[in-house]
Amino acid sequence: MRADQATDGWKEQYALRAGVEGTMAQASSRCDVHRARYRGLARTHLQHVLTATALNLVRTDAWLAGIPLAGAWTSRLTRLHATLAATM
């Protein structure tokens, strides 16, 4: 498995997955897409389309405002350490 992960093809495929995972994480945290709000396929589909539209608007606004994309996740302890180091 590690030998496969070292290949360029695997890295390209994983980069696509990482982008989708980031989108799903943002949808999960902002719009609570874990549960459908409505019953029925048509209404659930409409909820997903509106959620995707809202995320696109949020991302477009951040891009126009020059807000950089969030990097890798950092723990609370690391953020606290960085804050304390900046104040000293």
Number of C-alpha atoms within 10 A of each C-alpha: 5 6 7 10 11 10 10 10 11 12 13 11 10 13 12 10 12 12 11 12 12 12 14 14 14 14 18 13 10 12 14 13 16 9 8 14 11 12 8 9 10 10 13 15 13 12 16 16 12 12 17 16 12 15 17 13 12 11 14 12 12 13 12 8 9 9 10 8 9 7 6 6 6 8 9 9 9 10 11 11 11 11 11 10 9 8 6 5
